[in-house]
Amino acid sequence: MTTPAVDPVAALAASTAHLSAWAKTKVVLVSVVRTLLGISFIAAVLVLVPARPHLNIWVPAGAIILMIGVYLWYFRLQLRRIRKARYPQIQASEALILVATMFLAIFAVTYDMMSGADPASFTEDLDRFSAFYFAVTVLATVGFGDITPVTTAARSVAMIQMAIDISFIAIAVKIVGGAANKALTQRQSATKSVSNQDK
């Protein structure tokens, strides 16, 4: 059974219609602050991951597997938060930004570790920031050409990111948007049933 589509702009306007201009501004500001705190937390975690891992392959592999596990847990947490949020559309926007940032962080750490293990993996030796920059350019399919993978391993990881990027954008938007849409539909149904009972 599919849920009927809800116009998110109209639903957001309806859900915030009772708020004053200051209260609406406060809702948006709180969302922006939460998003910035989430991005700062992700950046802080990136600093903790070893930039130049030991020669033992299990250290970087274990770090990446752990990050993927945390990412999946965090994605599910965001979906629950959307369902329970007072303003699901705003929570969905936050979730998409943070989930995308974490997604890019996983590849940034991978690229940085590869560059640390073999500086010839890319056209330049990557630090954490340039690795994140490269991950963003791969996601955006910009391809400036300033940083390019050189070795087979680096090209393979970049190809994996490209393949995942295509589905990531479509699937993440669909899942997160669907969660917000479902929450709005359930609330509208609950509101209608309460108003029908009052009549």
C-alpha positions, -999 to +999 in steps of 0.1 A: +000+000+000+015+033-010+010+065+009-005+094-010+020+121-020+021+152+002+033+185-011+062+192+014+061+230+010+023+231+016+027+207+045+054+228+061+034+259+056+004+242+072+024+228+101+040+262+109+009+284+102+002+288+139+037+301+146+048+337+147+075+349+124+101+348+152+090+312+161+094+301+125+129+318+124+138+300+156+128+266+142+150+272+112+179+285+133+178+255+156+179+232+126+209+251+111+227+250+144+220+212+148+232+206+113+264+226+119+270+207+151+266+174+133+290+184+106+315+196+133+312+163+150+318+144+118+349+166+112+361+159+147+358+121+142+377+125+109+406+140+129+406+110+152+410+084+124+447+078+118+458+097+087+488+075+082+479+039+092+503+012+100+514-011+073+490-037+087+461-037+063+436-046+090+439-012+107+425+008+078+401-020+068+388-022+103+384+016+105+365+017+073+342-012+083+336+005+116+327+037+099+303+019+075+286+003+105+283+036+123+270+052+091+242+025+087+233+030+124+232+068+120+210+066+089+184+044+107+186+069+137+178+098+113+148+079+099+134+074+134+140+111+142+122+121+110+092+100+120+090+115+155+100+151+146+075+179+150+086+192+116+095+161+096+105+181+065+131+202+084+144+170+101+146+153+066+167+182+053+191+179+083+193+142+078+201+144+041+229+169+048+244+149+076+241+115+059+257+129+028+285+144+048+291+110+066+290+092+032+317+115+018+337+112+051+340+075+046+355+079+011+377+108+023+392+086+050+397+058+025+414+081+000+436+097+027+447+062+040+455+051+004+476+082-002+493+076+031+501+040+023+512+049-012+518+086-021+518+077-058+481+066-056+470+101-066+486+129-086+494+146-053+498+134-017+464+139-001+458+152+034+423+148+051+409+180+036+421+174+000+408+138+003+374+151+013+376+177-015+383+148-040+354+128-026+331+158-031+343+163-067+337+126-075+301+128-060+294+160-080+310+145-111+328+178-116+362+163-125+384+193-122+414+172-129+436+187-102+435+155-082+432+122-101+437+086-090+467+070-106+471+035-093+447+007-100+436+005-064+429+043-062+410+042-095+390+012-083+379+030-051+370+061-071+350+039-095+332+022-065+323+057-052+310+068-086+288+037-088+275+041-053+270+079-058+245+073-085+223+051-063+231+070-031+216+102-042+184+086-056+180+061-027+188+085+002+165+112-011+137+086-017+141+070+017+144+102+037+117+120+017+095+090+021+099+089+058+090+126+060+060+121+036+048+091+057+051+111+089+031+140+074+004+116+060+000+099+094-003+133+111-029+145+086-049+113+090-047+116+128-058+153+126-087+144+103-099+116+125-098+138+156-117+166+139-143+140+126-147+127+162-153+163+174-182+168+150 
